[in-house]
Amino acid sequence: MSGDVLEQASQWLAEGHEVALATVVKTWGSAPRPAGSQIAIRDDGAFVGSVSGGCVEGAVIEAGQEAIKTGAVRTLAFGVADEDAWAVGLACGGQIEIFVEALADT
């Protein structure tokens, strides 16, 4: 799946879109997706891939769009004790840490 995500991100960049990439960097407990899972987010909100099986995708997409606007990198953490995680549905007992960055066309 990650190869498909990176290929799509590369295609979007080649087409002139701005793109952010979010990658699961750490998991604890029964996390919904393993470390290395990725989602690419296009400047217009389109996305491909998954970092949580849907639980926190909305928050990650927002963070990706913010990274595109500001260029800032960010690490997001979601888990059972995290109020935001409960709000987006990550109540399965796991925790995930996700690194979000804007990509540059090289």
Protein Blocks (a to p, Z undefined) as FASTA:
>chain_A
ZZmmmmmmmmmmmnopacdddddfbdehjafbdehiacdddfkopaedjfkgommmmmmm
mmmmmmmmnopacdddddfklmklmmnopanopacdddddddddZZ
